Amino acid sequence: MSNEDITLTAGDAEVTVQPGNGGRVGGLRVGGMELLRQGERFGCFPMVPWCGRIRDGRFRDGATVQQMPLNSPPHAIHGTVRDGAWRPARVNADEAVLTYDLVEPWPYAGRVTQQFALTPDSLTLTMAVETIDSSFPAQIGWHPWFNRNLGGKDVQLDFTPAWQEERGEDHLPTGNRVDPGPGPWDDCFGMPGGVDVTLTWPGQLELKVTSREEWVVVYDEQQEAVCVEPQTGPPNGLNTLPRLVTPLEPLEASTTWTWHRL
């Protein structure tokens, strides 16, 4: 199979999957309405093997300090897989599975598998990170750019987090948890019962982003789009809350977007 774009369809929903462009969802159309911001850097990309920023691009694994490229100086941001080409492993009318082998600059051998499953009213994204030999810390997340406007009124966000990670001047969590404040946000929130965020384009469409994970970053500082990013840990989490991928235990996560017309 090549890494050309893949189109999935179910009912009046259509998804474009782009193996050659970081394994991202390039588009999600419902009844012909495009919900995701278009462009090579947008759509919805997977964040692996870390999410958000790593302070100074450095994280510790035991006694070893690893240095990642500073692609968002002075930090490293959003992992390495969004820059690579994925391989299609299985493609059906409404489902695709892609794989990606972790390569430099990530210092550990591993494989990422991502599944895209479409129904007429939902899209479920599932990802797993497996190690080839040695254990390593990792994170999984997704970074969708939902269009702020679909031709009517701007989207409205509704969610009830238990806390907000206090953000330092370096845009990284300080470690303090504070009461959720008003936007605009480039902030991480805790939802211990699982991520549950509703986006409503008044009179047009309601879309719910859910995940069993309890962390979500909301980024709505750009005029064109709003990002709701479920993830397995907070920004800089390789340092503050590492999840270990071991030969016996891969790291797995999923998120589902469910929609209905208004």
C-alpha positions as CSV (number, residue, x, y, z in Angstrom):
1,M,0.0,0.0,0.0
2,S,1.2,3.5,-0.8
3,N,1.0,6.5,1.5
4,E,-1.5,8.3,-0.7
5,D,-4.5,9.9,1.1
6,I,-7.2,7.4,2.2
7,T,-10.9,8.3,2.2
8,L,-13.3,6.7,4.7
9,T,-17.1,7.1,4.4
10,A,-20.1,6.2,6.6
11,G,-23.5,7.8,6.0
12,D,-23.0,11.4,5.1
13,A,-19.6,11.5,7.0
14,E,-16.3,11.5,5.1
15,V,-12.8,11.4,6.6
16,T,-9.5,11.9,4.8
17,V,-6.5,10.1,6.4
18,Q,-3.0,11.2,5.3
19,P,-0.4,8.5,6.0
20,G,2.3,10.5,4.1
21,N,1.6,13.7,6.2
22,G,2.3,12.5,9.7
23,G,-0.6,10.0,9.9
24,R,-3.1,12.8,10.4
25,V,-6.8,13.3,9.7
26,G,-6.6,15.8,6.8
27,G,-10.4,16.4,6.8
28,L,-13.7,15.5,8.4
29,R,-16.8,16.4,6.4
30,V,-20.3,15.9,7.7
31,G,-23.0,16.5,5.1
32,G,-20.4,18.3,3.0
33,M,-19.4,20.7,5.9
34,E,-15.6,20.6,6.6
35,L,-15.1,20.6,10.4
36,L,-11.3,20.7,10.4
37,R,-9.0,23.6,9.4
38,Q,-7.4,22.8,6.1
39,G,-3.7,22.9,5.4
40,E,-0.6,20.8,5.6
41,R,0.0,21.6,9.3
42,F,-3.6,21.3,10.4
43,G,-6.4,18.8,10.3
44,C,-5.8,16.6,13.3
45,F,-2.3,15.2,14.0
46,P,-1.1,12.5,16.5
47,M,1.1,13.7,19.3
48,V,3.6,10.9,20.0
49,P,5.9,10.0,21.8
50,W,5.1,13.2,23.8
51,C,2.4,15.8,23.9
52,G,2.8,19.6,24.1
53,R,6.1,21.0,25.2
54,I,9.1,19.4,26.9
55,R,11.0,22.0,28.9
56,D,14.3,22.8,27.0
57,G,13.7,19.7,25.0
58,R,15.2,17.6,27.7
59,F,13.8,14.7,29.7
60,R,15.3,12.2,32.1
61,D,15.1,8.4,31.7
62,G,16.6,6.9,34.8
63,A,20.1,8.4,35.0
64,T,20.2,9.4,31.3
65,V,19.2,12.8,30.1
66,Q,17.8,12.8,26.5
67,Q,17.8,15.9,24.3
68,M,15.1,16.4,21.7
69,P,15.4,19.0,18.8
70,L,14.1,22.4,19.9
71,N,11.4,22.7,17.2
72,S,9.5,25.3,19.3
73,P,12.4,27.2,20.9
74,P,13.3,27.0,23.8
75,H,11.2,23.8,23.9
76,A,10.5,20.7,21.9
77,I,6.8,20.3,21.0
78,H,4.3,17.7,20.0
79,G,6.5,14.6,19.4
80,T,8.1,13.3,16.3
81,V,5.6,11.3,14.4
82,R,3.6,14.2,12.8
83,D,6.7,14.8,10.6
84,G,7.0,11.3,9.3
85,A,5.3,9.0,6.8
86,W,3.1,6.2,8.2
87,R,2.4,2.9,6.5
88,P,-1.1,1.7,5.9
89,A,-1.6,-1.8,7.4
90,R,-5.3,-2.2,6.8
91,V,-7.9,-0.1,4.9
92,N,-11.6,-0.7,4.6
93,A,-14.5,1.6,3.6
94,D,-14.9,3.0,7.1
95,E,-11.7,2.0,8.9
96,A,-7.9,2.4,8.4
97,V,-4.9,1.2,10.5
98,L,-1.5,2.9,10.1
99,T,1.8,2.1,11.6
100,Y,4.9,4.1,12.2
101,D,8.3,2.9,13.4
102,L,10.0,5.4,15.8
103,V,13.3,6.7,14.4
104,E,15.8,9.4,15.4
105,P,15.7,11.9,17.0
106,W,13.7,9.6,19.3
107,P,16.3,7.5,21.0
108,Y,14.3,4.3,21.5
109,A,13.1,1.7,19.1
110,G,9.4,1.3,19.0
111,R,6.3,1.1,16.9
112,V,3.1,3.3,16.9
113,T,-0.2,1.9,15.6
114,Q,-3.1,4.2,14.9
115,Q,-6.6,3.2,14.0
116,F,-9.3,5.4,12.5
117,A,-12.9,4.0,12.8
118,L,-15.8,6.0,11.2
119,T,-19.5,5.6,11.7
120,P,-22.3,7.9,10.4
121,D,-22.1,10.0,13.6
122,S,-18.7,9.4,15.1
123,L,-14.9,9.0,14.5
124,T,-12.8,7.0,17.0
125,L,-9.0,7.4,17.0
126,T,-7.0,4.8,18.8
127,M,-3.2,4.7,19.3
128,A,-0.8,2.3,20.9
129,V,3.0,2.7,21.4
130,E,5.0,-0.6,21.7
131,T,8.7,-1.0,22.5
132,I,11.0,-3.1,20.4
133,D,13.4,-3.8,23.3
134,S,14.0,-1.3,26.1
135,S,11.4,0.5,28.2
136,F,10.9,4.2,27.7
137,P,8.6,7.0,28.9
138,A,6.0,8.2,26.4
139,Q,2.8,10.1,25.9
140,I,-0.1,9.8,23.4
141,G,-2.4,12.6,22.3
142,W,-4.3,14.2,19.4
143,H,-4.2,17.7,18.2
144,P,-7.4,18.6,16.2
145,W,-7.8,22.0,14.7
146,F,-11.6,22.5,14.6
147,N,-12.8,25.3,12.4
148,R,-14.0,28.2,14.6
149,N,-16.7,29.1,12.1
150,L,-18.7,26.9,9.7
151,G,-20.4,29.8,7.9
152,G,-22.7,30.7,10.8
153,K,-21.9,31.8,14.4
154,D,-18.6,31.0,16.0
155,V,-18.2,27.7,17.9
156,Q,-18.9,27.6,21.6
157,L,-17.0,25.4,24.0
158,D,-18.5,23.7,27.0
159,F,-16.6,21.6,29.5
160,T,-16.3,21.3,33.3
161,P,-12.8,20.5,34.3
162,A,-11.9,19.7,37.9
163,W,-8.8,21.9,37.7
164,Q,-6.6,23.9,35.4
165,E,-2.8,23.5,35.4
166,E,-1.3,26.8,36.4
167,R,0.7,28.0,33.4
168,G,4.1,29.6,33.9
169,E,5.6,32.4,31.7
170,D,7.3,29.6,29.7
171,H,3.9,28.2,28.8
172,L,4.6,25.0,30.8
173,P,2.6,23.9,33.9
174,T,4.1,25.1,37.2
175,G,2.9,22.0,39.0
176,N,0.2,24.0,40.8
177,R,-3.5,23.2,40.2
178,V,-5.8,26.2,40.1
179,D,-9.5,26.9,39.6
180,P,-10.4,26.9,35.9
181,G,-10.3,30.5,34.5
182,P,-11.8,32.1,31.4
183,G,-10.2,31.9,28.0
184,P,-8.6,32.5,25.6
185,W,-6.6,29.4,26.5
186,D,-3.4,27.6,25.8
187,D,-3.9,25.5,28.9
188,C,-4.1,22.0,30.3
189,F,-7.1,20.9,32.3
190,G,-7.8,17.9,34.5
191,M,-10.9,15.9,34.0
192,P,-10.6,12.8,36.3
193,G,-13.8,11.2,35.0
194,G,-12.4,11.4,31.5
195,V,-12.2,14.1,28.9
196,D,-15.6,15.4,27.9
197,V,-15.8,18.6,25.8
198,T,-18.7,19.8,23.7
199,L,-18.2,22.1,20.7
200,T,-21.4,23.7,19.4
201,W,-21.7,25.6,16.1
202,P,-25.1,27.2,16.9
203,G,-27.9,26.1,14.5
204,Q,-25.5,23.8,12.6
205,L,-23.7,21.0,14.5
206,E,-22.8,19.8,18.0
207,L,-19.6,17.7,18.4
208,K,-18.5,16.0,21.6
209,V,-14.8,15.1,22.2
210,T,-14.5,12.3,24.7
211,S,-11.6,10.1,26.0
212,R,-11.0,7.9,29.0
213,E,-7.8,9.9,29.6
214,E,-8.1,12.7,32.2
215,W,-6.0,15.4,30.5
216,V,-7.0,17.9,27.8
217,V,-5.3,20.9,26.4
218,V,-7.5,23.6,25.0
219,Y,-5.9,26.1,22.6
220,D,-8.1,28.8,21.1
221,E,-5.8,31.7,20.7
222,Q,-5.9,31.6,16.9
223,Q,-8.6,33.2,14.9
224,E,-9.3,30.4,12.5
225,A,-9.5,27.3,14.7
226,V,-10.1,25.9,18.2
227,C,-8.0,22.9,19.4
228,V,-9.3,20.3,22.0
229,E,-6.4,17.9,22.7
230,P,-7.0,14.8,24.8
231,Q,-3.8,13.3,26.0
232,T,-2.3,10.8,28.5
233,G,-0.5,13.4,30.6
234,P,0.1,17.1,30.9
235,P,2.7,19.2,28.9
236,N,6.2,18.4,30.0
237,G,4.8,15.1,31.3
238,L,7.9,13.1,30.2
239,N,9.5,14.9,33.2
240,T,6.6,15.3,35.6
241,L,4.3,12.3,35.0
242,P,6.0,9.8,32.8
243,R,4.1,6.8,31.5
244,L,6.4,3.8,30.9
245,V,6.2,1.7,27.8
246,T,7.5,-1.7,28.6
247,P,7.9,-5.0,26.6
248,L,4.9,-6.3,28.5
249,E,2.8,-3.2,28.6
250,P,2.3,-0.9,25.6
251,L,0.8,2.6,26.1
252,E,-2.7,2.9,24.6
253,A,-5.2,5.6,24.3
254,S,-8.3,6.6,22.3
255,T,-10.6,9.5,21.7
256,T,-14.0,9.6,20.1
257,W,-15.7,12.5,18.4
258,T,-19.5,12.2,18.2
259,W,-21.7,14.7,16.4
260,H,-25.3,15.5,15.5
261,R,-26.8,18.1,13.3
262,L,-28.8,20.9,14.9
